Amino acid sequence: MKLDVIKLDGGKGGSIELSDAIFGIEDIRGDILQRVVTWQLAKRRSGNHKIQVRNEVSRTGKKMYKQKGTGGARHGSRRAAQFVGGAKAHGPVVRSHAFDLTKKFRALALRHALSSKVKSGSLVIMDSVTLADPKTAGLRASLEKIGLKNVLVIAGAEVDANFKLAARNIPNVDVLPNAGLNVYDVLRRHTLVLTKDAVEAINARYAEKEAA
């Protein structure tokens, strides 16, 4: 399939050929996208939430009262979970929330995410994203002229330093290099902007995987 290429100032920049195997999937699988988004967010979790178990509670270990003759239940320590100030039972402990997904499955999910942007008309191909000066006001005006408000920009192998500085103070605008392309960030922004270099890198990488 072919898509028009635009320039940052809104002008025309020709057209580019996109791989149907990557950008042309018609039946978008929401379950595949959900699994990969869950995998990404699980990896981000620090897992450092923790409660105190009995041996960590700072409290006397002396027996509360004698074993027999009180008419009450037998207890040996005020550190037990049923007492105020005691430990907590079955609470969270430090652990990793990460789980595994195969590379082939993650690549499949990314192809579905990219295709979903094409299908919804939310993919923009840009000639390049470079600026002479790191001016936020100028970049905001350029994006508004094109109609980009909530956008993820995949800028190529490296992000232009001036563009990165100008974009960082604009709300709902994310800028990543090719290596940062991921399902979660593609889906969380309304529009996906790819440079020609980014498209070529995606075609080269995932076309090889598809052929394999």
C-alpha positions in Angstrom: 0.0 0.0 0.0 1.1 3.6 -0.6 0.7 6.5 1.8 1.4 10.2 1.2 4.4 11.7 2.9 4.2 15.2 4.5 6.7 17.6 5.8 6.9 19.2 9.2 5.7 22.5 7.7 2.6 20.8 6.2 4.0 20.6 2.6 3.9 17.5 0.5 6.9 15.1 0.5 5.9 12.5 -2.1 4.7 9.0 -1.1 6.1 5.8 0.4 5.4 2.1 0.0 4.2 0.2 3.2 4.3 -3.5 3.6 0.9 -5.1 3.7 2.1 -7.8 6.0 3.0 -5.1 8.6 0.6 -2.3 8.0 -2.3 -4.0 6.1 -3.8 -6.5 8.6 -7.6 -6.2 8.3 -8.6 -8.4 11.3 -7.2 -6.6 14.3 -6.9 -8.9 17.2 -7.6 -7.0 20.4 -6.7 -10.0 22.6 -3.2 -10.1 21.2 -2.8 -6.3 21.8 -4.1 -6.7 25.4 -1.7 -9.5 26.2 1.3 -7.5 25.1 0.2 -4.3 26.8 -0.3 -6.3 30.0 3.2 -7.8 29.6 4.7 -4.3 29.2 3.0 -2.8 32.2 3.8 -5.9 34.3 7.5 -5.4 33.5 7.3 -1.8 34.7 6.0 -2.7 38.1 8.7 -2.4 40.8 7.1 -5.1 42.9 8.5 -3.6 46.1 5.2 -3.5 48.0 5.6 -5.4 51.3 3.9 -6.1 54.6 5.5 -7.1 57.9 5.4 -10.7 58.8 5.5 -11.9 62.4 9.2 -12.1 62.8 9.6 -8.5 61.5 7.1 -6.8 63.8 8.8 -4.7 66.5 6.9 -6.0 69.5 7.6 -8.0 72.6 7.7 -11.8 72.2 6.6 -12.4 75.7 3.6 -14.7 76.2 0.5 -12.6 76.6 -0.9 -14.5 79.6 -0.8 -18.0 81.0 -1.8 -20.9 78.9 -4.7 -22.2 81.1 -7.2 -20.9 83.5 -8.2 -17.7 81.8 -11.4 -19.0 80.0 -10.1 -17.4 76.8 -8.3 -18.7 73.7 -4.7 -19.7 73.9 -2.3 -17.1 72.6 1.5 -16.9 72.6 2.4 -13.6 71.0 0.9 -10.1 70.4 2.7 -10.2 67.0 -0.1 -12.4 65.6 -2.2 -11.0 62.8 -5.4 -10.9 64.8 -4.1 -8.3 67.2 -3.9 -4.5 66.6 -0.3 -3.6 65.8 0.5 -7.2 64.9 1.7 -8.6 61.6 -0.5 -8.9 58.4 -1.5 -12.3 57.1 -1.2 -13.2 53.4 -0.2 -9.7 52.3 2.0 -8.6 49.4 5.7 -9.4 49.4 8.6 -8.2 47.2 8.5 -10.0 43.9 8.7 -9.6 40.2 5.4 -9.2 38.2 7.1 -9.9 34.9 6.2 -12.9 32.7 7.4 -14.1 29.4 6.1 -13.6 25.8 7.9 -15.0 22.8 9.5 -12.5 20.4 7.3 -13.8 17.6 4.2 -13.0 19.5 5.5 -9.5 20.4 6.3 -8.8 16.8 2.8 -10.0 15.8 1.2 -7.6 18.3 3.3 -4.7 17.0 2.1 -5.5 13.4 -1.5 -5.5 14.6 -0.9 -2.2 16.5 0.6 -0.5 13.4 -2.2 -1.9 11.2 -4.8 -0.6 13.6 -3.4 2.9 13.1 -3.6 2.6 9.3 -7.2 1.2 9.5 -8.4 4.1 11.7 -6.6 6.7 9.6 -4.3 7.7 12.5 -1.0 7.0 10.8 1.0 9.9 9.4 4.3 9.5 7.5 6.6 12.5 7.7 9.7 13.2 5.6 11.8 14.0 8.7 11.6 15.6 12.1 14.5 18.0 12.5 14.5 21.6 13.7 17.1 24.4 13.3 16.3 25.7 16.8 14.8 24.0 19.9 11.7 26.3 20.0 8.7 24.8 21.6 6.3 27.5 20.4 7.3 27.0 16.8 7.0 23.2 17.0 3.6 23.5 18.7 2.4 25.7 15.9 3.6 23.3 13.2 1.9 20.3 14.9 -1.4 22.3 15.2 -1.2 23.3 11.6 -1.0 19.6 10.6 -3.7 18.7 13.1 -1.5 16.7 15.5 -2.4 17.0 19.2 -2.1 13.6 20.8 0.7 12.0 19.0 3.6 9.5 19.2 6.5 10.4 16.9 9.0 7.7 15.9 11.8 9.9 14.7 14.3 7.4 13.2 17.5 5.8 14.4 18.3 8.8 16.5 16.0 11.7 17.7 17.1 15.1 16.5 18.3 17.0 19.6 16.5 20.2 18.8 13.3 18.4 18.1 13.5 16.4 21.3 14.1 19.6 23.4 11.2 21.4 21.6 8.8 18.6 22.1 9.4 17.7 25.7 7.2 20.5 27.1 4.3 19.9 24.8 1.5 17.8 26.5 0.5 14.5 24.9 3.5 14.5 22.5 5.9 11.6 22.9 9.1 11.3 20.8 11.0 8.0 20.5 13.8 6.5 18.3 13.2 3.4 16.2 14.4 1.2 19.1 11.7 2.6 21.4 8.7 1.6 19.2 6.3 -0.5 21.3 2.7 -1.6 21.4 1.7 0.3 24.5 2.9 3.7 23.4 1.5 3.2 19.9 -2.0 2.5 21.4 -2.0 5.2 24.1 -1.7 8.1 21.6 -4.3 9.0 19.1 -1.9 9.5 16.1 1.3 7.7 15.2 3.9 9.7 13.2 6.6 7.7 11.5 9.5 9.3 9.6 10.6 7.7 6.3 13.6 6.3 8.0 11.4 4.7 10.7 9.2 3.1 8.0 12.2 1.7 6.2 13.6 0.3 9.5 10.2 -1.3 10.4 9.8 -2.8 6.9 13.3 -4.2 7.0 13.0 -5.6 10.5 9.6 -7.1 10.4 9.5 -8.2 6.8 12.5 -10.4 7.6 10.6 -11.9 10.5 7.6 -12.5 8.4 9.7 -14.2 5.7 11.3 -16.4 8.3 
